[in-house]
Amino acid sequence: MQQPGVCEASSPVPELSRLQTTGTKSRESLLGRVVIRTSVTSEGREEKKKKKKKKKKKKKKKKKKKKKKKKKKKKKKKIGTVLLTTSLSSPRQSSMKKNITAHS
Protein backbone atom coordinates (compact mmCIF):
# COMPACT_ATOMS: atom_id res chain seq x y z
CA MET A 1 0.00 0.00 0.00
CA GLN A 2 1.29 3.47 -0.92
CA GLN A 3 1.80 6.28 1.52
CA PRO A 4 -0.84 9.01 1.37
CA GLY A 5 0.36 11.99 -0.63
CA VAL A 6 2.98 10.14 -2.70
CA CYS A 7 2.14 9.25 -6.28
CA GLU A 8 4.46 7.40 -8.60
CA ALA A 9 3.62 7.36 -12.28
CA SER A 10 4.69 4.44 -14.41
CA SER A 11 6.13 6.03 -17.51
CA PRO A 12 8.76 4.99 -20.06
CA VAL A 13 10.41 8.37 -19.56
CA PRO A 14 12.35 8.37 -16.26
CA GLU A 15 11.90 12.12 -15.69
CA LEU A 16 8.12 11.83 -15.71
CA SER A 17 8.05 8.88 -13.33
CA ARG A 18 10.05 10.86 -10.74
CA LEU A 19 7.22 13.35 -10.21
CA GLN A 20 6.12 13.02 -6.59
CA THR A 21 3.84 15.63 -5.09
CA THR A 22 1.19 15.90 -2.44
CA GLY A 23 -2.29 17.02 -3.35
CA THR A 24 -2.81 17.23 -7.11
CA LYS A 25 -0.23 16.49 -9.76
CA SER A 26 -0.39 16.48 -13.51
CA ARG A 27 1.91 14.85 -16.03
CA GLU A 28 1.78 14.78 -19.77
CA SER A 29 1.86 11.56 -21.73
CA LEU A 30 4.31 11.06 -24.56
CA LEU A 31 1.78 12.27 -27.10
CA GLY A 32 1.34 15.45 -25.12
CA ARG A 33 -2.39 15.55 -25.65
CA VAL A 34 -3.67 13.51 -22.73
CA VAL A 35 -3.07 14.82 -19.22
CA ILE A 36 -3.50 12.40 -16.34
CA ARG A 37 -4.31 14.13 -13.08
CA THR A 38 -4.13 12.15 -9.87
CA SER A 39 -5.43 13.65 -6.66
CA VAL A 40 -4.77 12.00 -3.33
CA THR A 41 -7.56 12.19 -0.77
CA SER A 42 -7.13 12.15 3.00
CA GLU A 43 -7.74 8.38 3.08
CA GLY A 44 -4.92 7.76 0.59
CA ARG A 45 -7.07 6.77 -2.38
CA GLU A 46 -5.97 7.91 -5.83
CA GLU A 47 -8.48 9.34 -8.22
CA LYS A 48 -7.32 9.47 -11.80
CA LYS A 49 -8.92 11.72 -14.34
CA LYS A 50 -7.88 11.74 -17.99
CA LYS A 51 -8.42 15.05 -19.65
CA LYS A 52 -7.71 16.01 -23.22
CA LYS A 53 -5.75 19.20 -23.65
CA LYS A 54 -7.91 21.86 -25.18
CA LYS A 55 -6.57 23.36 -28.35
CA LYS A 56 -6.15 27.10 -28.13
CA LYS A 57 -8.87 28.80 -30.08
CA LYS A 58 -7.83 31.68 -32.26
CA LYS A 59 -9.49 34.85 -31.10
CA LYS A 60 -11.70 36.35 -33.74
CA LYS A 61 -10.97 40.01 -34.19
CA LYS A 62 -14.09 42.11 -34.16
CA LYS A 63 -14.37 44.35 -37.13
CA LYS A 64 -14.49 47.95 -36.02
CA LYS A 65 -17.03 50.14 -37.69
CA LYS A 66 -15.27 52.79 -39.69
CA LYS A 67 -16.36 56.29 -38.84
CA LYS A 68 -17.03 58.45 -41.83
CA LYS A 69 -14.74 61.44 -41.75
CA LYS A 70 -16.23 64.74 -42.74
CA LYS A 71 -14.25 66.35 -45.51
CA LYS A 72 -13.12 69.84 -44.67
CA LYS A 73 -13.59 72.38 -47.41
CA LYS A 74 -10.39 74.18 -48.26
CA LYS A 75 -10.68 77.92 -48.01
CA LYS A 76 -9.04 79.56 -50.97
CA LYS A 77 -7.31 82.80 -50.13
CA LYS A 78 -7.71 85.35 -52.85
CA ILE A 79 -5.39 88.29 -53.21
CA GLY A 80 -6.50 90.19 -56.28
CA THR A 81 -7.11 87.65 -59.02
CA VAL A 82 -4.26 85.19 -58.19
CA LEU A 83 -5.12 82.10 -56.14
CA LEU A 84 -2.55 80.92 -53.63
CA THR A 85 -3.64 77.29 -54.04
CA THR A 86 -2.75 77.18 -57.73
CA SER A 87 0.61 75.75 -58.72
CA LEU A 88 3.03 78.50 -59.60
CA SER A 89 5.48 76.97 -62.02
CA SER A 90 6.15 79.49 -64.80
CA PRO A 91 8.86 82.08 -64.15
CA ARG A 92 6.41 84.96 -64.51
CA GLN A 93 4.11 83.45 -61.87
CA SER A 94 7.01 82.65 -59.52
CA SER A 95 7.88 86.34 -59.40
CA MET A 96 4.22 87.03 -58.55
CA LYS A 97 4.38 84.40 -55.81
CA LYS A 98 7.21 86.28 -54.12
CA ASN A 99 5.13 89.44 -54.14
CA ILE A 100 2.06 87.62 -52.76
CA THR A 101 3.92 85.91 -49.90
CA ALA A 102 5.52 89.18 -48.93
CA HIS A 103 2.10 90.73 -48.35
CA SER A 104 0.51 87.78 -46.56
Backbone atoms as SQL, in Angstrom:
CREATE TABLE atoms (id INTEGER PRIMARY KEY, chain TEXT, resi INTEGER, resn TEXT, atom TEXT, x REAL, y REAL, z REAL);
INSERT INTO atoms VALUES
  (1, 'A', 1, 'MET', 'N', 0.842, -1.192, 0.000),
  (2, 'A', 1, 'MET', 'CA', 0.000, 0.000, 0.000),
  (3, 'A', 1, 'MET', 'C', 0.885, 1.252, 0.000),
  (4, 'A', 2, 'GLN', 'N', 0.497, 2.242, -0.808),
  (5, 'A', 2, 'GLN', 'CA', 1.294, 3.470, -0.916),
  (6, 'A', 2, 'GLN', 'C', 1.008, 4.419, 0.238),
  (7, 'A', 3, 'GLN', 'N', 1.995, 5.258, 0.490),
  (8, 'A', 3, 'GLN', 'CA', 1.803, 6.277, 1.519),
  (9, 'A', 3, 'GLN', 'C', 0.868, 7.353, 0.985),
  (10, 'A', 4, 'PRO', 'N', 0.033, 7.937, 1.847),
  (11, 'A', 4, 'PRO', 'CA', -0.840, 9.013, 1.365),
  (12, 'A', 4, 'PRO', 'C', -0.014, 10.238, 0.971),
  (13, 'A', 5, 'GLY', 'N', -0.337, 10.782, -0.186),
  (14, 'A', 5, 'GLY', 'CA', 0.363, 11.986, -0.626),
  (15, 'A', 5, 'GLY', 'C', 1.521, 11.722, -1.561),
  (16, 'A', 6, 'VAL', 'N', 1.874, 10.443, -1.800),
  (17, 'A', 6, 'VAL', 'CA', 2.981, 10.137, -2.704),
  (18, 'A', 6, 'VAL', 'C', 2.409, 9.379, -3.891),
  (19, 'A', 7, 'CYS', 'N', 2.644, 9.903, -5.069),
  (20, 'A', 7, 'CYS', 'CA', 2.143, 9.251, -6.280),
  (21, 'A', 7, 'CYS', 'C', 3.320, 8.953, -7.186),
  (22, 'A', 8, 'GLU', 'N', 3.424, 7.741, -7.636),
  (23, 'A', 8, 'GLU', 'CA', 4.464, 7.401, -8.599),
  (24, 'A', 8, 'GLU', 'C', 3.791, 7.019, -9.901),
  (25, 'A', 9, 'ALA', 'N', 4.212, 7.633, -10.968),
  (26, 'A', 9, 'ALA', 'CA', 3.625, 7.359, -12.277),
  (27, 'A', 9, 'ALA', 'C', 4.519, 6.402, -13.036),
  (28, 'A', 10, 'SER', 'N', 3.904, 5.383, -13.616),
  (29, 'A', 10, 'SER', 'CA', 4.691, 4.438, -14.411),
  (30, 'A', 10, 'SER', 'C', 4.771, 4.989, -15.821),
  (31, 'A', 11, 'SER', 'N', 5.959, 5.411, -16.204),
  (32, 'A', 11, 'SER', 'CA', 6.135, 6.028, -17.511),
  (33, 'A', 11, 'SER', 'C', 7.446, 5.559, -18.106),
  (34, 'A', 12, 'PRO', 'N', 7.502, 5.394, -19.437),
  (35, 'A', 12, 'PRO', 'CA', 8.762, 4.987, -20.058),
  (36, 'A', 12, 'PRO', 'C', 9.845, 6.063, -19.937),
  (37, 'A', 13, 'VAL', 'N', 9.435, 7.290, -19.730),
  (38, 'A', 13, 'VAL', 'CA', 10.412, 8.367, -19.565),
  (39, 'A', 13, 'VAL', 'C', 10.735, 8.503, -18.081),
  (40, 'A', 14, 'PRO', 'N', 12.010, 8.356, -17.689),
  (41, 'A', 14, 'PRO', 'CA', 12.346, 8.365, -16.262),
  (42, 'A', 14, 'PRO', 'C', 12.055, 9.698, -15.580),
  (43, 'A', 15, 'GLU', 'N', 12.141, 10.815, -16.314),
  (44, 'A', 15, 'GLU', 'CA', 11.903, 12.116, -15.689),
  (45, 'A', 15, 'GLU', 'C', 10.445, 12.272, -15.260),
  (46, 'A', 16, 'LEU', 'N', 9.530, 11.711, -16.048),
  (47, 'A', 16, 'LEU', 'CA', 8.117, 11.831, -15.714),
  (48, 'A', 16, 'LEU', 'C', 7.734, 10.935, -14.544),
  (49, 'A', 17, 'SER', 'N', 8.408, 9.798, -14.403),
  (50, 'A', 17, 'SER', 'CA', 8.050, 8.878, -13.331),
  (51, 'A', 17, 'SER', 'C', 8.564, 9.368, -11.982),
  (52, 'A', 18, 'ARG', 'N', 9.510, 10.337, -11.994),
  (53, 'A', 18, 'ARG', 'CA', 10.051, 10.861, -10.743),
  (54, 'A', 18, 'ARG', 'C', 9.163, 11.912, -10.083),
  (55, 'A', 19, 'LEU', 'N', 8.100, 12.312, -10.761),
  (56, 'A', 19, 'LEU', 'CA', 7.220, 13.345, -10.207),
  (57, 'A', 19, 'LEU', 'C', 6.515, 12.818, -8.955),
  (58, 'A', 20, 'GLN', 'N', 6.794, 13.396, -7.840),
  (59, 'A', 20, 'GLN', 'CA', 6.117, 13.015, -6.591),
  (60, 'A', 20, 'GLN', 'C', 5.666, 14.287, -5.890),
  (61, 'A', 21, 'THR', 'N', 4.363, 14.438, -5.750),
  (62, 'A', 21, 'THR', 'CA', 3.845, 15.630, -5.091),
  (63, 'A', 21, 'THR', 'C', 2.699, 15.246, -4.189),
  (64, 'A', 22, 'THR', 'N', 2.371, 16.127, -3.283),
  (65, 'A', 22, 'THR', 'CA', 1.192, 15.903, -2.442),
  (66, 'A', 22, 'THR', 'C', 0.060, 16.732, -3.023),
  (67, 'A', 23, 'GLY', 'N', -1.153, 16.284, -2.821),
  (68, 'A', 23, 'GLY', 'CA', -2.290, 17.016, -3.353),
  (69, 'A', 23, 'GLY', 'C', -2.593, 16.586, -4.777),
  (70, 'A', 24, 'THR', 'N', -2.479, 17.507, -5.714),
  (71, 'A', 24, 'THR', 'CA', -2.810, 17.227, -7.111),
  (72, 'A', 24, 'THR', 'C', -1.561, 17.340, -7.959),
  (73, 'A', 25, 'LYS', 'N', -1.365, 16.401, -8.830),
  (74, 'A', 25, 'LYS', 'CA', -0.227, 16.489, -9.757),
  (75, 'A', 25, 'LYS', 'C', -0.731, 16.217, -11.163),
  (76, 'A', 26, 'SER', 'N', -0.017, 16.733, -12.115),
  (77, 'A', 26, 'SER', 'CA', -0.387, 16.479, -13.506),
  (78, 'A', 26, 'SER', 'C', 0.875, 16.137, -14.273),
  (79, 'A', 27, 'ARG', 'N', 0.760, 15.180, -15.177),
  (80, 'A', 27, 'ARG', 'CA', 1.906, 14.854, -16.032),
  (81, 'A', 27, 'ARG', 'C', 1.385, 14.595, -17.425),
  (82, 'A', 28, 'GLU', 'N', 2.192, 14.947, -18.386),
  (83, 'A', 28, 'GLU', 'CA', 1.776, 14.781, -19.774),
  (84, 'A', 28, 'GLU', 'C', 2.265, 13.439, -20.301),
  (85, 'A', 29, 'SER', 'N', 1.445, 12.810, -21.110),
  (86, 'A', 29, 'SER', 'CA', 1.862, 11.562, -21.731),
  (87, 'A', 29, 'SER', 'C', 2.813, 11.880, -22.875),
  (88, 'A', 30, 'LEU', 'N', 3.331, 10.849, -23.490),
  (89, 'A', 30, 'LEU', 'CA', 4.309, 11.061, -24.557),
  (90, 'A', 30, 'LEU', 'C', 3.704, 11.803, -25.741),
  (91, 'A', 31, 'LEU', 'N', 2.422, 11.565, -25.991),
  (92, 'A', 31, 'LEU', 'CA', 1.777, 12.266, -27.096),
  (93, 'A', 31, 'LEU', 'C', 1.617, 13.742, -26.786),
  (94, 'A', 32, 'GLY', 'N', 1.484, 14.066, -25.518),
  (95, 'A', 32, 'GLY', 'CA', 1.345, 15.455, -25.117),
  (96, 'A', 32, 'GLY', 'C', -0.073, 15.959, -25.196),
  (97, 'A', 33, 'ARG', 'N', -1.007, 15.091, -25.527),
  (98, 'A', 33, 'ARG', 'CA', -2.390, 15.551, -25.649),
  (99, 'A', 33, 'ARG', 'C', -3.258, 15.106, -24.480),
  (100, 'A', 34, 'VAL', 'N', -2.866, 14.013, -23.838),
  (101, 'A', 34, 'VAL', 'CA', -3.668, 13.507, -22.729),
  (102, 'A', 34, 'VAL', 'C', -2.953, 13.836, -21.427),
  (103, 'A', 35, 'VAL', 'N', -3.646, 14.466, -20.518),
  (104, 'A', 35, 'VAL', 'CA', -3.073, 14.816, -19.216),
  (105, 'A', 35, 'VAL', 'C', -3.756, 13.957, -18.170),
  (106, 'A', 36, 'ILE', 'N', -2.942, 13.232, -17.396),
  (107, 'A', 36, 'ILE', 'CA', -3.499, 12.397, -16.336),
  (108, 'A', 36, 'ILE', 'C', -3.311, 13.146, -15.031),
  (109, 'A', 37, 'ARG', 'N', -4.392, 13.440, -14.362),
  (110, 'A', 37, 'ARG', 'CA', -4.312, 14.128, -13.083),
  (111, 'A', 37, 'ARG', 'C', -4.703, 13.164, -11.978),
  (112, 'A', 38, 'THR', 'N', -3.822, 13.024, -11.002),
  (113, 'A', 38, 'THR', 'CA', -4.126, 12.151, -9.868),
  (114, 'A', 38, 'THR', 'C', -4.211, 13.015, -8.630),
  (115, 'A', 39, 'SER', 'N', -5.284, 12.905, -7.908),
  (116, 'A', 39, 'SER', 'CA', -5.428, 13.650, -6.662),
  (117, 'A', 39, 'SER', 'C', -5.551, 12.663, -5.509),
  (118, 'A', 40, 'VAL', 'N', -4.795, 12.903, -4.469),
  (119, 'A', 40, 'VAL', 'CA', -4.772, 12.001, -3.328),
  (120, 'A', 40, 'VAL', 'C', -5.697, 12.565, -2.249),
  (121, 'A', 41, 'THR', 'N', -6.632, 11.747, -1.815),
  (122, 'A', 41, 'THR', 'CA', -7.562, 12.192, -0.773),
  (123, 'A', 41, 'THR', 'C', -6.949, 11.924, 0.595),
  (124, 'A', 42, 'SER', 'N', -7.651, 12.316, 1.635),
  (125, 'A', 42, 'SER', 'CA', -7.127, 12.155, 3.001),
  (126, 'A', 42, 'SER', 'C', -6.989, 10.679, 3.373),
  (127, 'A', 43, 'GLU', 'N', -7.813, 9.814, 2.763),
  (128, 'A', 43, 'GLU', 'CA', -7.736, 8.380, 3.077),
  (129, 'A', 43, 'GLU', 'C', -6.605, 7.698, 2.313),
  (130, 'A', 44, 'GLY', 'N', -6.023, 8.356, 1.341),
  (131, 'A', 44, 'GLY', 'CA', -4.920, 7.760, 0.593),
  (132, 'A', 44, 'GLY', 'C', -5.344, 7.145, -0.722),
  (133, 'A', 45, 'ARG', 'N', -6.611, 7.316, -1.103),
  (134, 'A', 45, 'ARG', 'CA', -7.070, 6.773, -2.375),
  (135, 'A', 45, 'ARG', 'C', -6.638, 7.707, -3.511),
  (136, 'A', 46, 'GLU', 'N', -6.369, 7.117, -4.660),
  (137, 'A', 46, 'GLU', 'CA', -5.971, 7.913, -5.828),
  (138, 'A', 46, 'GLU', 'C', -7.126, 7.969, -6.812),
  (139, 'A', 47, 'GLU', 'N', -7.439, 9.160, -7.208),
  (140, 'A', 47, 'GLU', 'CA', -8.480, 9.339, -8.216),
  (141, 'A', 47, 'GLU', 'C', -7.808, 9.864, -9.468),
  (142, 'A', 48, 'LYS', 'N', -7.954, 9.088, -10.547),
  (143, 'A', 48, 'LYS', 'CA', -7.316, 9.473, -11.797),
  (144, 'A', 48, 'LYS', 'C', -8.367, 10.010, -12.756),
  (145, 'A', 49, 'LYS', 'N', -8.037, 11.126, -13.352),
  (146, 'A', 49, 'LYS', 'CA', -8.918, 11.722, -14.342),
  (147, 'A', 49, 'LYS', 'C', -8.093, 11.996, -15.591),
  (148, 'A', 50, 'LYS', 'N', -8.562, 11.476, -16.717),
  (149, 'A', 50, 'LYS', 'CA', -7.884, 11.742, -17.987),
  (150, 'A', 50, 'LYS', 'C', -8.608, 12.893, -18.667),
  (151, 'A', 51, 'LYS', 'N', -7.835, 13.901, -18.975),
  (152, 'A', 51, 'LYS', 'CA', -8.418, 15.054, -19.652),
  (153, 'A', 51, 'LYS', 'C', -7.639, 15.338, -20.918),
  (154, 'A', 52, 'LYS', 'N', -8.364, 15.633, -21.982),
  (155, 'A', 52, 'LYS', 'CA', -7.711, 16.010, -23.224),
  (156, 'A', 52, 'LYS', 'C', -7.352, 17.485, -23.140),
  (157, 'A', 53, 'LYS', 'N', -6.159, 17.794, -23.640),
  (158, 'A', 53, 'LYS', 'CA', -5.749, 19.195, -23.651),
  (159, 'A', 53, 'LYS', 'C', -6.590, 19.936, -24.669),
  (160, 'A', 54, 'LYS', 'N', -7.103, 21.068, -24.264),
  (161, 'A', 54, 'LYS', 'CA', -7.906, 21.865, -25.178),
  (162, 'A', 54, 'LYS', 'C', -6.987, 22.628, -26.113),
  (163, 'A', 55, 'LYS', 'N', -7.338, 22.588, -27.382),
  (164, 'A', 55, 'LYS', 'CA', -6.567, 23.365, -28.352),
  (165, 'A', 55, 'LYS', 'C', -6.927, 24.832, -28.179),
  (166, 'A', 56, 'LYS', 'N', -5.914, 25.664, -28.282),
  (167, 'A', 56, 'LYS', 'CA', -6.152, 27.100, -28.131),
  (168, 'A', 56, 'LYS', 'C', -6.952, 27.609, -29.326),
  (169, 'A', 57, 'LYS', 'N', -8.043, 28.250, -29.022),
  (170, 'A', 57, 'LYS', 'CA', -8.873, 28.801, -30.084),
  (171, 'A', 57, 'LYS', 'C', -8.303, 30.154, -30.488),
  (172, 'A', 58, 'LYS', 'N', -8.292, 30.371, -31.778),
  (173, 'A', 58, 'LYS', 'CA', -7.832, 31.675, -32.265),
  (174, 'A', 58, 'LYS', 'C', -8.926, 32.696, -31.994),
  (175, 'A', 59, 'LYS', 'N', -8.517, 33.802, -31.411),
  (176, 'A', 59, 'LYS', 'CA', -9.486, 34.848, -31.102),
  (177, 'A', 59, 'LYS', 'C', -9.899, 35.549, -32.394),
  (178, 'A', 60, 'LYS', 'N', -11.192, 35.663, -32.562),
  (179, 'A', 60, 'LYS', 'CA', -11.698, 36.354, -33.737),
  (180, 'A', 60, 'LYS', 'C', -11.671, 37.842, -33.458),
  (181, 'A', 61, 'LYS', 'N', -11.038, 38.559, -34.361),
  (182, 'A', 61, 'LYS', 'CA', -10.974, 40.010, -34.195),
  (183, 'A', 61, 'LYS', 'C', -12.297, 40.611, -34.656),
  (184, 'A', 62, 'LYS', 'N', -12.848, 41.439, -33.790),
  (185, 'A', 62, 'LYS', 'CA', -14.086, 42.106, -34.157),
  (186, 'A', 62, 'LYS', 'C', -13.783, 43.236, -35.118),
  (187, 'A', 63, 'LYS', 'N', -14.573, 43.300, -36.150),
  (188, 'A', 63, 'LYS', 'CA', -14.373, 44.354, -37.132),
  (189, 'A', 63, 'LYS', 'C', -14.927, 45.654, -36.570),
  (190, 'A', 64, 'LYS', 'N', -14.065, 46.649, -36.527),
  (191, 'A', 64, 'LYS', 'CA', -14.487, 47.948, -36.019),
  (192, 'A', 64, 'LYS', 'C', -15.228, 48.699, -37.124),
  (193, 'A', 65, 'LYS', 'N', -16.283, 49.354, -36.723),
  (194, 'A', 65, 'LYS', 'CA', -17.027, 50.143, -37.694),
  (195, 'A', 65, 'LYS', 'C', -16.226, 51.396, -37.998),
  (196, 'A', 66, 'LYS', 'N', -16.034, 51.625, -39.280),
  (197, 'A', 66, 'LYS', 'CA', -15.267, 52.793, -39.685),
  (198, 'A', 66, 'LYS', 'C', -16.153, 54.031, -39.609),
  (199, 'A', 67, 'LYS', 'N', -15.634, 55.034, -38.938),
  (200, 'A', 67, 'LYS', 'CA', -16.361, 56.294, -38.843),
  (201, 'A', 67, 'LYS', 'C', -16.100, 57.101, -40.109),
  (202, 'A', 68, 'LYS', 'N', -17.171, 57.642, -40.625),
  (203, 'A', 68, 'LYS', 'CA', -17.026, 58.448, -41.826),
  (204, 'A', 68, 'LYS', 'C', -16.477, 59.810, -41.430),
  (205, 'A', 69, 'LYS', 'N', -15.357, 60.158, -42.041),
  (206, 'A', 69, 'LYS', 'CA', -14.744, 61.444, -41.745),
  (207, 'A', 69, 'LYS', 'C', -15.369, 62.515, -42.621),
  (208, 'A', 70, 'LYS', 'N', -15.675, 63.624, -41.988),
  (209, 'A', 70, 'LYS', 'CA', -16.234, 64.741, -42.743),
  (210, 'A', 70, 'LYS', 'C', -15.094, 65.455, -43.444),
  (211, 'A', 71, 'LYS', 'N', -15.284, 65.679, -44.737),
  (212, 'A', 71, 'LYS', 'CA', -14.253, 66.354, -45.508),
  (213, 'A', 71, 'LYS', 'C', -14.330, 67.849, -45.244),
  (214, 'A', 72, 'LYS', 'N', -13.184, 68.398, -44.917),
  (215, 'A', 72, 'LYS', 'CA', -13.123, 69.837, -44.666),
  (216, 'A', 72, 'LYS', 'C', -12.939, 70.555, -46.002),
  (217, 'A', 73, 'LYS', 'N', -13.701, 71.597, -46.187),
  (218, 'A', 73, 'LYS', 'CA', -13.588, 72.378, -47.412),
  (219, 'A', 73, 'LYS', 'C', -12.395, 73.312, -47.271),
  (220, 'A', 74, 'LYS', 'N', -11.543, 73.301, -48.284),
  (221, 'A', 74, 'LYS', 'CA', -10.388, 74.181, -48.264),
  (222, 'A', 74, 'LYS', 'C', -10.828, 75.600, -48.589),
  (223, 'A', 75, 'LYS', 'N', -10.381, 76.518, -47.755),
  (224, 'A', 75, 'LYS', 'CA', -10.682, 77.923, -48.013),
  (225, 'A', 75, 'LYS', 'C', -9.585, 78.480, -48.903),
  (226, 'A', 76, 'LYS', 'N', -10.011, 79.007, -50.031),
  (227, 'A', 76, 'LYS', 'CA', -9.041, 79.556, -50.966),
  (228, 'A', 76, 'LYS', 'C', -8.855, 81.038, -50.675),
  (229, 'A', 77, 'LYS', 'N', -7.611, 81.393, -50.412),
  (230, 'A', 77, 'LYS', 'CA', -7.308, 82.798, -50.126),
  (231, 'A', 77, 'LYS', 'C', -7.109, 83.536, -51.452),
  (232, 'A', 78, 'LYS', 'N', -7.825, 84.579, -51.613),
  (233, 'A', 78, 'LYS', 'CA', -7.707, 85.351, -52.850),
  (234, 'A', 78, 'LYS', 'C', -7.048, 86.694, -52.548),
  (235, 'A', 79, 'ILE', 'N', -5.979, 86.961, -53.261),
  (236, 'A', 79, 'ILE', 'CA', -5.390, 88.292, -53.212),
  (237, 'A', 79, 'ILE', 'C', -5.431, 88.798, -54.644),
  (238, 'A', 80, 'GLY', 'N', -6.308, 89.722, -54.905),
  (239, 'A', 80, 'GLY', 'CA', -6.503, 90.186, -56.282),
  (240, 'A', 80, 'GLY', 'C', -7.159, 89.077, -57.083),
  (241, 'A', 81, 'THR', 'N', -6.544, 88.702, -58.184),
  (242, 'A', 81, 'THR', 'CA', -7.115, 87.646, -59.022),
  (243, 'A', 81, 'THR', 'C', -6.274, 86.378, -58.975),
  (244, 'A', 82, 'VAL', 'N', -5.148, 86.363, -58.225),
  (245, 'A', 82, 'VAL', 'CA', -4.257, 85.195, -58.192),
  (246, 'A', 82, 'VAL', 'C', -4.622, 84.323, -56.990),
  (247, 'A', 83, 'LEU', 'N', -4.812, 83.034, -57.213),
  (248, 'A', 83, 'LEU', 'CA', -5.118, 82.096, -56.137),
  (249, 'A', 83, 'LEU', 'C', -3.821, 81.532, -55.573),
  (250, 'A', 84, 'LEU', 'N', -3.752, 81.478, -54.259),
  (251, 'A', 84, 'LEU', 'CA', -2.554, 80.917, -53.627),
  (252, 'A', 84, 'LEU', 'C', -2.484, 79.410, -53.799),
  (253, 'A', 85, 'THR', 'N', -3.628, 78.756, -53.963),
  (254, 'A', 85, 'THR', 'CA', -3.637, 77.290, -54.038),
  (255, 'A', 85, 'THR', 'C', -3.196, 76.782, -55.400),
  (256, 'A', 86, 'THR', 'N', -3.149, 77.639, -56.406),
  (257, 'A', 86, 'THR', 'CA', -2.748, 77.176, -57.733),
  (258, 'A', 86, 'THR', 'C', -1.246, 76.947, -57.768),
  (259, 'A', 87, 'SER', 'N', -0.822, 76.040, -58.639),
  (260, 'A', 87, 'SER', 'CA', 0.609, 75.747, -58.719),
  (261, 'A', 87, 'SER', 'C', 1.291, 76.838, -59.532),
  (262, 'A', 88, 'LEU', 'N', 2.312, 77.409, -58.939),
  (263, 'A', 88, 'LEU', 'CA', 3.031, 78.496, -59.596),
  (264, 'A', 88, 'LEU', 'C', 4.324, 77.931, -60.157),
  (265, 'A', 89, 'SER', 'N', 4.306, 77.626, -61.441),
  (266, 'A', 89, 'SER', 'CA', 5.479, 76.970, -62.015),
  (267, 'A', 89, 'SER', 'C', 6.213, 77.855, -63.022),
  (268, 'A', 90, 'SER', 'N', 5.492, 78.673, -63.771),
  (269, 'A', 90, 'SER', 'CA', 6.155, 79.488, -64.804),
  (270, 'A', 90, 'SER', 'C', 6.965, 80.608, -64.136),
  (271, 'A', 91, 'PRO', 'N', 8.006, 81.061, -64.764),
  (272, 'A', 91, 'PRO', 'CA', 8.859, 82.081, -64.152),
  (273, 'A', 91, 'PRO', 'C', 8.127, 83.388, -63.874),
  (274, 'A', 92, 'ARG', 'N', 7.159, 83.724, -64.725),
  (275, 'A', 92, 'ARG', 'CA', 6.414, 84.959, -64.505),
  (276, 'A', 92, 'ARG', 'C', 5.553, 84.859, -63.242),
  (277, 'A', 93, 'GLN', 'N', 4.953, 83.647, -63.050),
  (278, 'A', 93, 'GLN', 'CA', 4.112, 83.451, -61.870),
  (279, 'A', 93, 'GLN', 'C', 4.949, 83.353, -60.604),
  (280, 'A', 94, 'SER', 'N', 6.176, 82.789, -60.709),
  (281, 'A', 94, 'SER', 'CA', 7.007, 82.652, -59.519),
  (282, 'A', 94, 'SER', 'C', 7.408, 84.014, -58.973),
  (283, 'A', 95, 'SER', 'N', 7.575, 84.981, -59.872),
  (284, 'A', 95, 'SER', 'CA', 7.875, 86.336, -59.398),
  (285, 'A', 95, 'SER', 'C', 6.650, 86.926, -58.721),
  (286, 'A', 96, 'MET', 'N', 5.460, 86.558, -59.181),
  (287, 'A', 96, 'MET', 'CA', 4.221, 87.030, -58.549),
  (288, 'A', 96, 'MET', 'C', 4.058, 86.385, -57.185),
  (289, 'A', 97, 'LYS', 'N', 4.497, 85.121, -57.071),
  (290, 'A', 97, 'LYS', 'CA', 4.381, 84.396, -55.805),
  (291, 'A', 97, 'LYS', 'C', 5.193, 85.098, -54.722),
  (292, 'A', 98, 'LYS', 'N', 6.373, 85.583, -55.083),
  (293, 'A', 98, 'LYS', 'CA', 7.215, 86.280, -54.118),
  (294, 'A', 98, 'LYS', 'C', 6.515, 87.535, -53.610),
  (295, 'A', 99, 'ASN', 'N', 5.845, 88.237, -54.517),
  (296, 'A', 99, 'ASN', 'CA', 5.127, 89.440, -54.138),
  (297, 'A', 99, 'ASN', 'C', 3.941, 89.115, -53.234),
  (298, 'A', 100, 'ILE', 'N', 3.245, 88.001, -53.542),
  (299, 'A', 100, 'ILE', 'CA', 2.060, 87.622, -52.764),
  (300, 'A', 100, 'ILE', 'C', 2.459, 87.221, -51.356),
  (301, 'A', 101, 'THR', 'N', 3.512, 86.392, -51.229),
  (302, 'A', 101, 'THR', 'CA', 3.918, 85.907, -49.905),
  (303, 'A', 101, 'THR', 'C', 4.475, 87.037, -49.055),
  (304, 'A', 102, 'ALA', 'N', 5.009, 88.051, -49.685),
  (305, 'A', 102, 'ALA', 'CA', 5.525, 89.184, -48.928),
  (306, 'A', 102, 'ALA', 'C', 4.388, 89.934, -48.256),
  (307, 'A', 103, 'HIS', 'N', 3.232, 89.995, -48.915),
  (308, 'A', 103, 'HIS', 'CA', 2.103, 90.728, -48.352),
  (309, 'A', 103, 'HIS', 'C', 1.372, 89.924, -47.289),
  (310, 'A', 104, 'SER', 'N', 1.326, 88.599, -47.465),
  (311, 'A', 104, 'SER', 'CA', 0.514, 87.783, -46.561),
  (312, 'A', 104, 'SER', 'C', 1.201, 87.414, -45.284);
